[in-house]
Amino acid sequence: MAFSRIRTLDATSRGILSRKAVVMLCSLLAPLILLHLLTDRCASPSPVRDSLRSKRLVSERSAGSELAGHRVAGWAADVRAGATVWQLPEESPALPPPPDLVVSPRFAGKVSPLGEGSKKLPQALIIGVKKGGTRALLEFLRVHPDIRAVGAEPHFFDRNYDYGLGWYSNSGLRLSRE
Ligand SMILES: Nc1ncnc2c1ncn2[C@@H]1O[C@H](COP(=O)(O)OS(=O)(=O)O)[C@@H](OP(=O)(O)O)[C@H]1O
């Protein structure tokens, strides 16, 4: 009698346990599947970006050379890498007109002791997180007589990359000395 009661209890607890296991498994799998779907969605290519970056151009290192149309010859990245791959836009029909660079009133007119120069791509970039002290670094570097620094942050890599190097080099900034 007592033995059969124990067997009945065991069967019941086994059922409860298996149901709990199924529920736990589902609650573990559901967020994983959701995460997978979300990451897939984020990683899916943008049609605009794809159409803009369909053309690739390998530029060889050539210090001091200038950008001519879609032909890129040399830049600071080349100095480090030896050669770099640029994805240049063939056309930009879907993009809004490129933004004008707005120079902060604090730095307006502060170009460099070198005065105006020709439009060239920069030979060095300052990259940093917000409030990381990049402005202070820029201002220290600007004091050097051989360094010409921009007064506005072009935000080329984070906001305006799709406008291409043409926009970057012709964005109204005189970036380096002739
Ligand atoms: N050397 C040094 N040591 C400690 N802190 C420093 C230094 N140089 C700049 N700062 C502080 O950095 C803040 C500005 O950083 P950013 O120029 O990157 O600002 S911004 O994100 O571009 O607006 C700004 O901080 P806040 O004054 O709190 O805004 C600066 O005071």
PDBQT file of the ligand as one rigid body, heavy atoms in Angstrom, charges set to zero:
ROOT
HETATM    1  N1  LIG A 201      43.562  66.835 -20.687  1.00  0.00    +0.000 N 
HETATM    2  C1  LIG A 201      42.305  66.668 -20.302  1.00  0.00    +0.000 A 
HETATM    3  N2  LIG A 201      42.032  66.031 -19.169  1.00  0.00    +0.000 NA
HETATM    4  C2  LIG A 201      40.771  65.849 -18.770  1.00  0.00    +0.000 A 
HETATM    5  N3  LIG A 201      39.691  66.273 -19.440  1.00  0.00    +0.000 NA
HETATM    6  C3  LIG A 201      39.914  66.910 -20.586  1.00  0.00    +0.000 A 
HETATM    7  C4  LIG A 201      41.219  67.148 -21.079  1.00  0.00    +0.000 A 
HETATM    8  N4  LIG A 201      41.103  67.800 -22.258  1.00  0.00    +0.000 NA
HETATM    9  C5  LIG A 201      39.783  67.981 -22.461  1.00  0.00    +0.000 A 
HETATM   10  N5  LIG A 201      39.080  67.460 -21.460  1.00  0.00    +0.000 N 
HETATM   11  C6  LIG A 201      37.635  67.449 -21.321  1.00  0.00    +0.000 C 
HETATM   12  O1  LIG A 201      37.077  66.725 -22.412  1.00  0.00    +0.000 OA
HETATM   13  C7  LIG A 201      35.774  67.212 -22.655  1.00  0.00    +0.000 C 
HETATM   14  C8  LIG A 201      35.622  67.569 -24.109  1.00  0.00    +0.000 C 
HETATM   15  O2  LIG A 201      35.844  66.418 -24.894  1.00  0.00    +0.000 OA
HETATM   16  P1  LIG A 201      35.609  66.502 -26.478  1.00  0.00    +0.000 P 
HETATM   17  O3  LIG A 201      36.477  67.557 -27.055  1.00  0.00    +0.000 OA
HETATM   18  O4  LIG A 201      35.805  65.132 -27.043  1.00  0.00    +0.000 OA
HETATM   19  O5  LIG A 201      34.129  66.968 -26.547  1.00  0.00    +0.000 OA
HETATM   20  S1  LIG A 201      33.082  66.713 -27.654  1.00  0.00    +0.000 S 
HETATM   21  O6  LIG A 201      32.508  65.408 -27.418  1.00  0.00    +0.000 OA
HETATM   22  O7  LIG A 201      33.713  66.812 -28.967  1.00  0.00    +0.000 OA
HETATM   23  O8  LIG A 201      32.097  67.769 -27.464  1.00  0.00    +0.000 OA
HETATM   24  C9  LIG A 201      35.598  68.432 -21.790  1.00  0.00    +0.000 C 
HETATM   25  O9  LIG A 201      34.875  68.022 -20.670  1.00  0.00    +0.000 OA
HETATM   26  P2  LIG A 201      33.665  68.906 -20.105  1.00  0.00    +0.000 P 
HETATM   27  O10 LIG A 201      34.287  70.187 -19.646  1.00  0.00    +0.000 OA
HETATM   28  O11 LIG A 201      33.109  68.095 -18.970  1.00  0.00    +0.000 OA
HETATM   29  O12 LIG A 201      32.676  69.099 -21.233  1.00  0.00    +0.000 OA
HETATM   30  C10 LIG A 201      37.009  68.803 -21.444  1.00  0.00    +0.000 C 
HETATM   31  O13 LIG A 201      37.063  69.523 -20.252  1.00  0.00    +0.000 OA
ENDROOT
TORSDOF 0
